[in-house]
Amino acid sequence: MLAVFDWKPPETSAPFRGCPFLNVSVEVPDPGHSAHQLAAAYKGEFARRLSDIARQAGAADPETLGEQLALLFDGAAARGTALNSSHTAACARSIAESLIDAALAEVGNLPGNADATR
């Protein structure tokens, strides 16, 4: 679950531009437009996959954790774009660790090596 927060933009002179699916949603705000629908479907699938991983790890409420992590990722991508920085990913990862630890501890499923289930 934490791996999504370890993404770093390629080393280029181009500025960090964030998530292309969020970008297209802003550029094409009409929810009926096929590009907007594709972006929304991708973002929904992203949260669903995080929920599936959370379920496999034994989270108390995997759907909520998946949505929280997806929202955190999207917020970090947007903030990173606004600040032209990928540093926000490290902060988001730290928050994600807290969310994951709390969700696993809630059901007593936090092993000695918490990183193993994240």
N, C-alpha and C positions, 0 to 999 in steps of 0.2 A: 504494500500500500504506500510505503514511503518512496518507492522508486520514482513515482511521477514527479516528486518534488526535487529530484536530483538532476533534472534536465538542465542543460546549459546550452545557450546559443553557440553556434559555431564561432570560432575565432576569426572574425572578419572586421572590416571597418564599418560594415553596415550596422545601424542601430538596432537594438532589440525591438521586435515588433509584436511580441505577445502571441496569443492564440489566434490562428487564422479563422477558426470557427466563430469566435467572439467578434473578430473584426468584420466578417461578412454579415453577421447579425446586425451590426451597427450600420454598415454601409447599405444593407438591403433590409430595412425595418419592416417591410410588409410580410406578415406571418403567412400569407398565402403564396408568396413567391417561392419557387422551387429551391433557390439557393438558401433562403432563410430556413425552409423546411429541412433541408439537408443538414444545415448547421445545428438546428434544434435536435434532430434525430441523433447526430453524433454526440452532442452534449448529454442527451438522455442515456445513450449507450455507455458513455464514459462513466456516469454515475452508477449505472446498473452493474458494470464490471467491477467497480470498486466495492459495491455492495456484495457481489458474489465472493470476492476475496475476503471481505470482512466476515461473511458467513462461514467460509472455510476456516478462518482463524478463530471462530467461536465468539464473535462479538455479540453482546447482549441484544443490540438492535442494529443489525447489519444495514438495513435500508437507510436508517437515519445517519449512521456513520458514513456510508457511501455518499449520501447527499452532502454531508458536512465537508467531506474531503474534496468533493467535486467543486463545491462553492469556494472553499479555501484556495484550491488550485486556480479557479477562474479569477478570483480576486487578486491573487498574487500575479497572474499573467497581466491583468489590467493595470495594476499598480506598477509592475515592472516596465510596462509600455509607457506609462505616464512619466515615470522617472528615468526612462531610458537606461534601466539597470536590471541585471539578472540577480542582484543581491537579495531581492525580496523572496526569492525561492528558499534561501536558507532560513529566513524568518518563518515562512509558511511551513517548512519542514518541521521546525521546532514546535509549532502549534499542532501540526498533524501528529507528531509523536505523543503529545499530551492527550489529544482526542482518542487516539488508538489505545494508549495505555489505560485511559479511563474506561473505554468500552470493553476492554478485555478484563480489567480488574473487577468490573461490575459483576461478572459471572465467575470470578475466580480463575480465569483462564490465562493469567499472565505468568508465563514460565520464567525460570531464572534468567534466561537469555531472551529478553523481550524482542530483540531484533530478529530472532528466528521466525516469529509469526507475523512480523510486519511485512 
